Amino acid sequence: MVITFSQGKIIISMHEIQVKFNDRGLSLYALAEDIKVLRDALMLVADAGAVRWSLKLDSVEQIDEVVAELGIDS
């Protein structure tokens, strides 16, 4: 599944998530099991020990799509 947001695209597969940013040549990766969402803040958070990143999405609908696709709790 691909979700387009203001900063680029989120590509979700069964086991991982990839974020590709527009015009920056930058990509973020994380395993699905390392993803959490902060629904009220519209944040997608990856925490894999020493590697951490967070990303603010545009809408609660985008959060809902990520949650549904990955099957995670929000």
C-alpha positions as CSV (number, residue, x, y, z in Angstrom):
1,M,0.0,0.0,0.0
2,V,1.2,3.5,-0.7
3,I,0.0,6.6,1.2
4,T,0.9,10.0,-0.2
5,F,1.3,12.8,2.3
6,S,2.7,16.3,2.1
7,Q,6.3,15.4,2.5
8,G,6.4,12.3,0.3
9,K,5.1,8.7,0.3
10,I,4.8,6.0,2.9
11,I,5.1,2.5,1.4
12,I,3.8,-0.2,3.6
13,S,4.2,-4.0,3.2
14,M,3.3,-6.8,5.4
15,H,6.6,-6.7,7.3
16,E,8.1,-3.2,6.9
17,I,7.4,0.5,6.3
18,Q,9.4,2.8,4.1
19,V,9.1,6.6,3.9
20,K,10.4,8.4,0.8
21,F,10.7,12.1,1.0
22,N,10.0,14.4,-2.0
23,D,13.0,16.2,-3.4
24,R,15.4,15.2,-0.6
25,G,16.7,11.7,-1.7
26,L,16.0,10.6,1.8
27,S,14.3,7.3,2.9
28,L,13.5,5.9,6.3
29,Y,12.9,2.2,6.9
30,A,11.5,0.2,9.9
31,L,10.1,-3.2,10.5
32,A,6.4,-3.2,11.2
33,E,6.9,-4.5,14.7
34,D,9.0,-1.4,15.5
35,I,6.2,1.1,14.6
36,K,3.9,2.9,17.0
37,V,1.5,5.7,16.4
38,L,0.6,8.7,18.5
39,R,-2.8,9.3,17.2
40,D,-3.5,12.6,18.9
41,A,-0.2,14.0,17.7
42,L,-0.6,12.4,14.2
43,M,2.9,10.9,14.7
44,L,4.3,7.7,13.3
45,V,7.2,6.6,15.5
46,A,9.9,3.9,14.8
47,D,11.9,2.6,17.7
48,A,14.3,-0.2,17.1
49,G,16.7,0.4,20.0
50,A,19.6,2.5,18.8
51,V,17.6,3.7,15.7
52,R,14.7,6.0,16.3
53,W,12.7,8.3,14.0
54,S,9.3,10.0,14.0
55,L,7.2,11.5,11.3
56,K,4.2,13.8,11.5
57,L,1.5,12.9,9.1
58,D,-1.2,15.2,7.7
59,S,-4.4,13.7,9.0
60,V,-6.0,11.1,11.2
61,E,-7.1,9.3,8.1
62,Q,-3.5,8.6,7.2
63,I,-2.8,7.3,10.7
64,D,-5.9,5.0,10.4
65,E,-4.6,3.7,7.1
66,V,-1.2,2.8,8.6
67,V,-2.8,1.2,11.6
68,A,-5.1,-0.9,9.4
69,E,-2.4,-2.0,7.0
70,L,0.1,-2.9,9.7
71,G,-2.5,-4.3,12.1
72,I,-1.1,-2.4,15.0
73,D,-2.9,-0.8,18.0
74,S,-3.3,3.0,17.9
